[in-house]
Amino acid sequence: MKTQSIAAKTGVGPVEIAVTDGERALRFYRDYIGLQPVSSHGPEIRMGAAGREIVVLHPGAERPVEPKTSGLYHLAIVVPDRRELARVIARLSQLGWDQYPTDHVMTKANYLWDPDGNGIEIYVESPEDGTMGMVNGTYGAWDKDGRPRSGRDPIDLEEMFGHLSEEDRTREGLLAPMPVGTKMGHVHLHVADVDDALRFYVDLVGFDVIGKMPGVGFISAGGYHHHLGLNEWAGHGARPAAAGSAGLRRFTVELPTNRDLDDLVSRLDHGEVRVTEEAGGLAAVDPSANRVLFRVSS
């Protein structure tokens, strides 16, 4: 049973993924996504925006992402405005990379996969357009006038591209890196059992449930639409990928203060969850073998 909520200003930090080819992955996350290399110590390739670390690439995986396993469904990078999302969509279109721009009403999102099959969402907040929420055990979406929407319509690309400047329409503009304000917005995980995952992330870690249906749950801190998505779409009871597969290595939950981190670790200890010191924080493994690092936001 949940005893305490996680700090309201908690957020998601860098996501670390294994890739087969480091140079290919670097080029993809730089030239296609728009992230830039940041200072690195070791074999990892650290990618970010305006100095903020967002994605960490671990080269040397032996094979691409293994389907139907627990792990990463997608990492979700949030950009500061529609212009930046429009630049991403235009750049990927010009480069011929498959993408799926989707209108969730309260967010505008673009979905794609990297060369190894790691899922990526790039999105912008758009609460001025409407909202999404739970009704009668399922999700619904409504525009700003209260009219129902699917929440899965294609983005109005004409409107989206209207936010591009003349400079953005040049090659140099399209290839400009992601700006200040870009960060990891949320992480969506494949899990073996949503109820087990909720007991870990809600009852022990302290996230709040935003919405739940059979096989799917969304949780957050501070009332955000979601910091973590949890689903059984890889199959109930999905097992972790075999060693050597590309995919999730670790994701980060960042808390505002040391006291908040201490409180969280106390809850994990009470739940008999083993934690280990690593990377300037404390790491644990959820019931589906997804590794999460808890640390204080820098």
Secondary structure as UniProt FT lines:
FT   TURN            8..9
FT   STRAND          11..18
FT   HELIX           22..27
FT   HELIX           28..33
FT   STRAND          36..37
FT   STRAND          45..49
FT   TURN            50..51
FT   STRAND          52..58
FT   STRAND          70..78
FT   HELIX           82..95
FT   STRAND          100..103
FT   STRAND          107..113
FT   TURN            115..116
FT   STRAND          119..125
FT   HELIX           127..129
FT   STRAND          130..135
FT   TURN            136..137
FT   STRAND          138..143
FT   TURN            144..145
FT   STRAND          148..149
FT   STRAND          153..154
FT   HELIX           157..161
FT   TURN            162..163
FT   HELIX           167..169
FT   HELIX           171..174
FT   TURN            180..181
FT   STRAND          183..190
FT   HELIX           194..198
FT   HELIX           199..204
FT   STRAND          208..213
FT   TURN            214..215
FT   STRAND          216..220
FT   TURN            222..223
FT   STRAND          228..231
FT   TURN            233..234
FT   TURN            236..237
FT   TURN            243..244
FT   STRAND          247..255
FT   HELIX           258..270
FT   TURN            271..272
FT   STRAND          276..278
FT   TURN            279..280
FT   STRAND          281..285
FT   TURN            287..288
FT   STRAND          291..296
//
